[in-house]
Each structure stands twice: as C-alpha cells, then as structure tokens.
C-alpha cells in the first residue's frame, strides 16, 4: 500500500514499502559519502581529477551540491568574468523582456504541488531567474522546459537565485548541445537521432522492438533531454544525475537514458503496444527511487561511451539534415512537411497515438465487462435485500460509520468503494477506480444501462496517467506526456 512522503527537496511522492527501503538505503550511502568528502571540505580544495570523478559518481552530499556544482560546471568562472552586480543588472534589463507573459504563464504550472514553488515567493523567484536569463542571452531568450530546470535548481540550491542563474547559463551555453533550446529545437532533434543510433548499438533487441511497434525514441526521450529528467525522475534521483552532468557533461544524459531503458528492457519487450510502452516507462521512471542502481547501471551497465562516439553520431545526423534546421515557422505551425527529422518524429508520434487508441479500446472493453458484472452483483444484492424486507428482516446497514449517504458496492478484484446515491443520474457521487477495471455507477433503473454523462473507467485511467484530454476516443493529449515538445522563443 502506497503512502505519501515528502522528499528531501519538499516534493510529495507516493511510495510502497519496498520503495521506502530503497530510499533509506540510498540515504545511508549519502551519510557514507559525507565522510569521503570531509577532507576536501576542510581544505576547501577539490581532489585530483580522477578522484573527483570517482566521488561525484558516487553522489555529492546535498549540503555540498551548491559548492561542487558551481565549480565543476564552470558557473563560477562565468560569474567571475562579469561584474559583481551582473545579475541585478539583468533583472533590471528584463523588465522589458518580450517573454514576460510566457514566463508568467509557464511558472504557474511548474511543479504546482510543491509548497514553496507554488507560493508567491517561489513564483517570483522563478520568474526573476528566467527573465534575467532571457535578457542575458537574447539569442535563446526563453524556452519552455527551462522553467522546470530553474525551479529544481532553486529548491536544490536553497533558493539562491544568482547561483540558479549562472548554472542555467552554464547548461545552455557550455554543457548541452548547441541549439537544444533553439526555437526549432534543432539541437534536441540531433540528440534524439544520436540516441537512436546508440540504442541500436547498446540495446539492439530493444531497438528492434521499438521499430516493430513503430515507436520513435523521440516520443519517449525528448522530455529527458529538454528537462534533464527533472519532470521524469524523483527529485533526489535527478540530483544524482545532475551531480555527474555538471561534472562530465552531456554524455551523462545519454548514459542515464540508456540505463533507464536497460533496466526496464525485459518489461518493455513483453509489451507490443506503443502507447502502453510509453505509459509504463513514464510510470517506471517516476518511481525510480533507487538512484544508486540507476547510476551504477549508467556507468557500468552499458559499456564505454566516450564523447567522441556521441559526437560522431551527432555529426552524421547533422550532415543528414543538410546542416540546416527547421525554420521557426515550420516549428510552430501544424501543417507542412518539415525536414526528415520532423517527418520521422511525426511518424513516431502517429504510431504512439495508434498504440494509445488500441489501449483505449482494450480498456473500454474491460470497463464494459466490469460494468456488466457489477450491475449483476448489484441486482443480486437488491433482490436479496428485497427478500429480507418481505421476510420482515431489516437489511444490513452497509453505510460507512461516518453516517454518509454512500452505499458500499462490491468492486471486482477485491475491496469495496463508496458511490453516492445520485451516481446513476450524473456520476458525481462515484469515485474513480484506479489501476483496475471500471467505475461502477450507482444502481440505475433499467438494468445495465449507463448514463450518457457517466465517465468510462478508461477515460479516468488515461486522465490519471497523462492528466489531459484527447479529442475523440483517446480523450487525452500526449503533449502532457511530452510537455516540452512545445517550445517558445
């Protein structure tokens, strides 16, 4: 049974007993790492490069992250190359930024469940950093997904705005592939194609399976590369990824991407539906609390991965695109063909949507069968109570001890749930049954007839998984699963 906990950075997370133990094991390793870092803290000096790499890969203690990240990323060097008041100057310059409206809109939807980030202070800090950077780098300005990265930086750096600003600058300008946050996301497209080639080499069975179900890797991994996993993995796991990213550079994104796929390879190979693969991977990544295993797989479980190999694949993909990216118009309009990368991405998106359609059909059929079984059970229960009344017996009181108006209805798969007496007319009283078959409405006259306004379980399940709507029978937009596909600039 899952319980809700607050993690180190104030994010709510639901964990089962096994995941609780995984988090505790990782916390024990953090305590051990503090002792390893102690001599360097006392001397205020980093160890040799090889030793530093070893320590960083094992994880930086949370209290030292600001110090280590600012040094290893080059953020301190960038800061030192500018005036001491540079951040304040950029804040003033950002008062006329063309991105004010975009930043305000996106910040309101950035980790809304986090108490501080959702507060007035948190929103103001997030907007200040983003707008200051848009003034500092007017070539990039602002791109959606930066809001998630900066928000995570702020909570991990004890709300230090200036440090978040310079780390963002180091990421965009020095660490990530050029063009990652361009208006056409050209750099990210190159990364997707390079990742696809690496999967062919490192996890060939999985690559063949993706081709068989017509699932393009960009549908899965675009969010990983634009948000640097901060909207996919638990925040404490994200911090471990960023420890290595700031020190070793973009190859860490490749390593972690391959590690996630490697860890869940066997599970993925058993699924022949593109939409279901996407949902399972999304769910699996969000519960990856064993950050030590993830990083051990990233470094030891996929073989060598020098930057020269990654650059080779990048160059091949850049050359295959003629060295030119899409125009801003091609990126922001729904029509038009675009280049070959765009066509392939659209093809993968289409296959993914087709998978979702099949999954929706299967779930709807399951909901219909469950509805029929539940209706039959309710009919038997009603008949039994009627017989008791005819025999002069009082029907058993099945209401909850709180005195509410709900009846306890049998639910397939065990357990019961409370549905309001008015559920047959509008469905408002019923609670959604997650992870199972169907939503059983209240006892309705006329047997198993479903009210036209009663939502199907498949719709509720999809809303729970992806949190948005899809036109027609899919009900949801996959843009929620890949929130960074829409860029602003």
C-alpha positions in Angstrom: 0.0 0.0 0.0 1.5 3.3 -1.1 1.9 6.2 1.4 2.7 9.8 0.7 6.0 11.2 1.8 7.9 14.5 1.4 11.4 14.0 -0.1 14.5 16.0 0.7 13.5 18.9 -1.6 9.9 19.2 -0.5 8.2 17.3 -3.3 5.4 14.9 -2.5 6.0 11.3 -3.5 3.9 8.1 -3.1 6.0 5.1 -2.1 5.3 1.5 -1.3 7.2 -0.4 1.5 9.9 -1.6 -1.0 10.5 1.9 -2.3 10.7 3.2 1.3 13.5 0.8 1.9 15.2 1.8 -1.3 15.2 5.4 -0.3 16.6 4.5 3.1 19.4 2.5 1.6 20.3 5.5 -0.6 20.2 7.8 2.4 22.6 5.6 4.2 25.0 5.9 1.3 24.7 9.7 1.4 25.9 9.6 5.0 28.9 7.5 4.0 29.8 9.9 1.2 29.9 12.8 3.6 32.9 11.2 5.3 34.6 10.8 2.0 34.2 14.5 1.2 35.1 15.8 4.6 38.9 16.3 4.0 38.2 18.4 0.9 35.6 20.5 2.7 38.1 21.3 5.4 40.8 22.2 2.9 38.3 24.0 0.7 40.0 22.3 -2.3 38.9 19.6 -4.7 40.9 16.4 -5.1 42.7 15.3 -8.3 40.5 14.9 -11.4 40.3 11.1 -11.2 39.4 11.2 -7.5 36.9 13.9 -8.1 35.2 11.9 -10.8 35.0 8.9 -8.5 33.5 10.9 -5.7 31.0 12.7 -7.9 29.8 9.5 -9.5 29.1 8.1 -6.0 27.0 11.1 -5.3 27.6 14.6 -3.8 26.2 15.2 -0.3 23.2 17.5 -0.6 24.8 20.2 1.6 27.8 20.4 -0.8 26.0 20.5 -4.1 26.0 24.3 -4.5 29.7 24.4 -3.9 30.6 21.5 -6.2 28.1 22.3 -9.0 29.2 25.9 -9.3 32.8 24.8 -9.7 32.6 21.7 -11.8 30.0 23.2 -14.3 32.1 26.3 -14.9 29.3 28.5 -13.5 31.7 30.2 -11.1 34.1 31.0 -13.9 31.3 32.6 -15.9 30.2 34.6 -12.9 33.7 35.8 -12.3 34.0 37.1 -15.9 31.2 39.5 -15.3 30.6 42.4 -13.0 29.7 41.6 -9.4 26.2 43.1 -9.9 25.6 41.5 -13.2 22.5 39.5 -12.1 20.9 42.7 -10.7 21.7 44.4 -14.0 20.0 41.6 -15.9 17.0 41.8 -13.6 16.6 45.5 -14.5 17.0 44.8 -18.2 14.4 42.0 -18.1 11.6 44.5 -17.1 11.0 44.9 -20.9 11.6 41.3 -21.8 9.3 40.0 -24.6 9.0 36.7 -22.7 7.2 38.1 -19.6 3.8 36.7 -20.4 5.2 33.3 -21.4 7.3 33.0 -18.2 4.4 34.0 -16.0 2.1 31.5 -17.7 4.5 28.6 -17.5 5.7 29.3 -14.0 2.1 29.0 -12.7 2.2 25.4 -13.9 5.7 24.5 -12.7 5.5 21.8 -10.0 2.2 23.1 -8.6 2.3 20.5 -5.8 5.5 22.0 -4.3 4.6 24.3 -1.4 7.3 26.9 -1.9 7.4 26.9 -5.7 3.6 27.4 -5.8 3.8 30.3 -3.3 4.1 33.9 -4.2 7.8 34.0 -3.2 8.6 30.9 -5.2 6.8 32.1 -8.3 8.6 35.5 -8.1 12.0 33.9 -7.7 11.4 31.5 -10.6 10.2 34.3 -12.9 13.1 36.6 -11.9 15.7 34.0 -12.8 14.1 33.1 -16.1 13.5 36.7 -17.2 17.1 37.7 -16.2 18.4 34.9 -18.4 16.2 35.9 -21.3 17.9 39.4 -21.1 21.4 37.9 -20.7 21.0 35.5 -23.7 18.6 37.2 -26.1 19.6 34.7 -28.8 17.9 31.9 -26.8 15.6 34.0 -24.7 13.2 31.6 -23.0 12.2 28.1 -24.0 9.6 26.1 -22.2 11.3 23.4 -20.0 13.8 26.0 -18.7 11.1 26.8 -16.1 11.3 23.2 -14.8 15.1 23.2 -14.6 15.3 26.5 -12.8 12.6 25.5 -10.4 14.5 22.4 -9.5 17.8 24.3 -9.2 16.2 26.8 -6.8 15.0 24.2 -4.4 18.3 22.3 -4.6 20.4 25.4 -4.1 18.5 26.6 -1.0 16.6 29.2 -3.2 19.8 31.0 -4.3 18.6 32.9 -7.4 22.0 34.0 -8.6 23.5 30.5 -8.4 20.5 29.2 -10.4 21.0 31.9 -13.0 24.7 31.0 -13.6 24.1 27.3 -13.6 21.4 27.8 -16.2 23.9 29.8 -18.2 26.5 27.1 -17.9 24.0 24.4 -19.1 22.6 26.3 -22.1 25.9 27.9 -23.2 28.6 25.3 -22.4 27.3 21.9 -21.4 24.3 21.0 -23.6 24.4 20.5 -27.3 24.1 23.8 -29.2 20.6 24.5 -30.3 19.0 22.4 -27.7 16.7 25.3 -26.7 16.6 27.0 -30.1 13.2 28.0 -31.4 13.1 24.9 -33.7 14.7 22.6 -31.0 17.3 21.7 -33.7 19.9 20.6 -31.2 17.4 18.3 -29.4 16.5 16.7 -32.7 20.1 15.9 -33.3 20.4 14.4 -29.8 17.3 12.2 -30.4 18.7 10.7 -33.6 22.1 10.1 -32.0 20.4 8.4 -29.1 18.5 6.2 -31.5 21.8 5.1 -33.0 23.3 4.3 -29.6 20.3 2.2 -28.7 20.9 0.2 -31.9 24.5 -0.4 -30.7 23.9 -0.8 -27.0 20.5 -2.4 -26.7 19.8 -3.9 -30.1 16.8 -6.1 -29.1 15.0 -3.1 -27.7 15.7 -1.0 -30.8 14.3 -3.8 -33.0 11.2 -3.9 -30.7 10.7 -0.2 -31.0 10.8 -0.5 -34.8 8.4 -3.4 -34.7 5.8 -1.4 -32.7 6.6 1.8 -34.7 7.7 3.8 -31.6 10.1 6.6 -32.2 12.5 7.2 -29.4 11.9 10.9 -29.6 8.4 10.4 -28.2 10.0 8.9 -25.1 13.2 10.8 -24.6 12.6 14.4 -25.8 11.4 15.3 -22.3 14.5 13.7 -20.8 16.8 15.9 -22.9 14.9 19.2 -22.6 14.0 19.0 -18.9 17.2 17.0 -17.9 14.9 14.3 -16.3 13.5 16.7 -13.7 9.9 16.1 -14.8 10.5 12.3 -15.2 12.6 11.1 -12.2 12.1 11.7 -8.5 13.9 14.9 -7.4 16.5 13.1 -5.3 17.3 10.9 -8.3 17.5 14.0 -10.5 20.1 15.5 -8.2 22.3 12.4 -8.6 22.0 12.7 -12.3 22.9 16.4 -12.2 25.9 15.7 -10.0 27.5 13.8 -12.9 26.0 16.1 -15.6 27.6 19.2 -14.3 31.0 17.5 -14.0 31.1 15.2 -17.0 28.9 16.9 -19.5 26.1 15.8 -21.9 27.2 12.2 -22.2 25.6 11.7 -18.8 22.2 12.3 -20.3 22.9 9.6 -22.8 24.2 7.2 -20.2 21.1 7.7 -17.9 18.7 7.4 -20.9 20.3 4.1 -21.9 20.3 3.0 -18.2 16.6 3.6 -17.8 15.9 1.6 -21.0 18.3 -1.1 -20.0 16.8 -1.6 -16.5 13.3 -1.9 -17.9 14.3 -3.7 -21.2 12.7 -7.1 -20.3 9.4 -5.5 -19.3 9.3 -3.4 -22.4 10.0 -6.4 -24.7 6.8 -8.1 -23.3 4.6 -5.2 -24.5 3.6 -4.9 -28.1 1.7 -1.6 -27.9 3.5 1.7 -28.4 1.1 3.6 -26.2 1.4 1.1 -23.3 5.2 1.2 -23.6 5.2 4.9 -23.2 2.9 4.8 -20.2 4.9 2.0 -18.5 8.2 3.8 -19.0 6.7 7.0 -17.7 5.4 5.3 -14.6 8.6 3.4 -14.0 10.8 6.5 -14.3 8.7 8.4 -11.8 9.2 5.7 -9.2 13.0 5.2 -9.8 13.9 5.9 -6.1 16.9 3.5 -6.2 19.2 6.2 -7.6 22.3 4.2 -6.7 21.2 1.3 -9.0 20.3 3.8 -11.8 23.7 5.5 -11.7 25.6 2.2 -11.4 23.8 0.9 -14.5 24.6 4.2 -16.3 28.3 3.9 -15.6 28.9 0.1 -15.5 26.0 -1.5 -17.3 26.2 0.0 -20.8 29.9 -0.2 -21.7 32.1 2.6 -22.8 30.6 5.8 -24.1 33.3 8.4 -24.9 32.1 11.8 -26.2 33.9 11.1 -29.4 31.3 8.4 -30.2 28.4 10.7 -29.4 29.9 13.5 -31.5 30.3 11.0 -34.4 26.6 10.2 -34.3 25.8 13.9 -33.9 27.8 14.8 -36.9 26.2 12.1 -39.0 22.7 13.3 -38.1 23.6 17.0 -38.6 25.0 16.1 -42.1 22.0 14.0 -43.0 19.8 17.1 -42.3 22.0 19.2 -44.6 23.3 21.2 -41.7 20.2 23.2 -41.5 17.4 23.2 -39.0 13.7 23.9 -39.4 12.6 27.5 -39.5 10.6 28.9 -36.7 7.5 28.9 -38.9 7.8 25.2 -39.6 8.2 24.5 -35.9 5.2 26.5 -34.7 2.7 25.5 -37.4 0.8 22.3 -37.6 0.9 22.0 -41.4 3.9 21.5 -43.7 6.3 18.7 -44.1 9.5 19.9 -42.3 12.8 18.1 -42.7 13.4 14.3 -42.5 13.8 14.5 -38.7 10.5 16.2 -38.3 8.8 13.6 -40.6 10.3 10.8 -38.5 9.2 12.4 -35.3 5.7 12.8 -36.6 5.7 9.2 -37.8 6.7 8.1 -34.3 4.0 10.3 -32.8 1.4 8.7 -35.1 2.4 5.2 -34.1 2.3 6.2 -30.5 -1.2 7.6 -30.9 -2.2 4.5 -32.7 -0.9 2.5 -29.7 -2.9 4.7 -27.4 -6.0 4.1 -29.5 -5.6 0.3 -29.2 -5.0 0.6 -25.4 -8.1 2.8 -25.1 -10.2 0.2 -26.9 -8.9 -2.6 -24.7 -9.5 -0.6 -21.5 -13.0 0.4 -22.6 -13.9 -3.2 -23.3 -12.6 -4.1 -19.9 -14.7 -1.3 -18.4 -17.8 -2.6 -20.2 -17.3 -6.1 -18.9 -16.8 -4.8 -15.4 -19.9 -2.7 -15.6 -21.9 -5.7 -16.6 -20.5 -7.8 -13.7 -21.1 -5.0 -11.2 -24.6 -4.4 -12.4 -25.4 -8.1 -12.0 -23.9 -8.1 -8.5 -26.0 -5.0 -7.6 -29.1 -6.7 -8.9 -28.4 -9.8 -6.8 -27.8 -7.6 -3.7 -31.1 -5.7 -4.4 -33.0 -8.9 -4.7 -31.5 -10.3 -1.5 -32.5 -7.1 0.4 -36.0 -7.2 -1.0 -36.4 -10.8 0.1 -35.2 -9.8 3.6 -37.8 -7.0 3.7 -40.6 -9.3 2.6 -39.5 -11.7 5.4 -39.7 -8.9 7.9 -35.9 -8.6 8.4 -34.0 -5.3 8.4 -31.4 -5.1 5.6 -27.9 -5.0 6.8 -26.6 -1.5 7.3 -23.8 -1.2 4.8 -23.2 2.5 5.2 -20.0 3.8 6.4 -19.6 4.6 10.0 -19.3 8.3 9.3 -23.1 8.5 8.5 -22.6 9.5 4.9 -25.1 8.8 2.1 -23.0 6.3 0.2 -23.6 2.6 -0.2 -20.7 0.1 -0.2 -20.7 -1.6 -3.6 -18.7 -4.7 -4.4 -15.7 -4.0 -6.6 -14.2 -6.6 -8.9 -10.7 -7.5 -7.9 -11.4 -7.2 -4.2 -12.4 -4.4 -1.8 -15.3 -2.0 -2.0 -15.8 1.6 -2.8 -18.4 4.2 -1.9 -20.6 5.6 -4.6 -23.2 8.3 -4.0 -26.8 7.5 -4.4 -27.0 10.1 -7.2 -24.3 8.3 -9.3 -26.8 6.9 -11.7 -28.0 10.3 -12.8 -24.7 12.1 -13.2 -21.8 10.1 -11.9 -20.7 12.8 -9.5 -21.0 10.6 -6.4 -18.8 7.8 -7.6 -15.1 7.6 -7.0 -12.8 6.5 -9.8 -11.3 3.0 -9.5 -7.6 3.4 -10.5 -5.5 0.6 -11.8 -8.4 -1.7 -12.2 -11.3 -2.4 -14.4 -14.2 0.0 -14.1 -16.2 2.7 -12.4 -19.4 1.1 -11.2 -22.2 3.6 -11.2 -24.9 3.6 -8.6 -27.9 1.3 -9.0 -29.7 2.5 -12.1 -33.2 1.7 -13.2 -33.4 -0.3 -16.3 -30.6 -2.8 -15.6 -27.1 -2.2 -17.0 -27.9 1.0 -18.9 -25.1 3.6 -18.5 -26.0 7.2 -18.2 -24.6 9.2 -21.1 -22.8 11.6 -18.7 -21.1 8.9 -16.7 -17.4 8.7 -17.5 -15.9 5.4 -18.5 -13.1 3.9 -16.5 -10.7 4.0 -19.4 -11.2 7.8 -19.6 -10.5 8.1 -15.9 -7.4 5.9 -16.2 -6.0 7.9 -19.1 -6.6 11.2 -17.2 -4.8 9.7 -14.2 -1.9 8.6 -16.3 -1.5 11.6 -18.6 -3.5 14.4 -16.9 -5.1 15.9 -20.0 -7.7 15.3 -22.8 -7.5 13.9 -26.2 -10.2 14.6 -28.9 -12.5 11.7 -29.8 -12.0 8.3 -28.2 -8.4 8.9 -27.0 -9.5 11.7 -24.6 -6.1 13.0 -23.9 -3.3 14.9 -25.5 0.0 13.2 -25.5 1.6 16.7 -25.1 1.2 16.2 -21.4 3.4 13.1 -21.6 5.9 15.0 -23.6 5.4 18.5 -22.1 8.5 20.1 -23.6 7.7 19.4 -27.3 6.2 22.9 -27.4 8.9 25.5 -27.3 8.7 29.2 -27.1 11.3 31.5 -28.2 
